[in-house]
Amino acid sequence: MNSFVEFTNQSPGRDRIFRATQYACMLLRYLLENKPGKEKVVWKLKRMESNMSSGRKLFRLGNVVHAIEASRSAVKLQDSFLCYCLTAANINRFFYFTCDTVLWARSVGLVSDISKEKWRIRANKCYYYSLLLNLARDLYEILRCMEKEAAERKRCDKNTGCANGPNSKPHTSLLKTIQSFLLTLCLSLKKHPPVLLDTVKNLCDLISPLDSLKIYPTNEGIIGFTGLVSSIVGILTLAKPLLKMK
């Protein structure tokens, strides 16, 4: 109970709970939409989904400053690839949260002479670019983990005398190469849960801007499901910091 109270006392924790509820409502609404006699339930789910979305926008008002600080930290990274990816990703997050703040101000009536659709498209583009850069970082981390895993397996085989001898056939077939690659990938992700969780989260998050920007149109059921999975991963990484990518 203490852990739950501590989690909900954090603004990111409340945001993740609201986000999970929002996408759960979207998924349930999609599943019940065409069911006879469920019109009232669908209406309530739609209303709750809208309330959760509005509440999340309020929680995210301070994320502009966080994105700036994250960009400044990323610039100091010694790895040039990570420096570029994370800096560019956080700059896009800054513009995304800026657009999101403008949309919030428009929704509460603080400003009225702006195009809601144009700012929504701008926000989705920034979010999309940020996710692509984060996925590039994830792929880079996966490849590094696979290199370490392959080196460890090679060293283990050598120490145990399992390496190919002069009379053994080399594993040059395509099937064995694919099997070795998949085995190395699975072992790498198993040993590095933060990399796996971050990749799953970013892939799930990518579905929403792909649909909004008409790059890969889908339906609310898929968006709700992937959004719910992403939210659960976000809750896990916030509740257990060891599962979060450093």
Summary of the structure (lengths in Angstrom):
residues: 246
radius of gyration: 22.2
end to end distance: 27.1
largest distance: 78.6
contacts: 705
relative contact order: 0.12
helix: 81%
strand: 0%
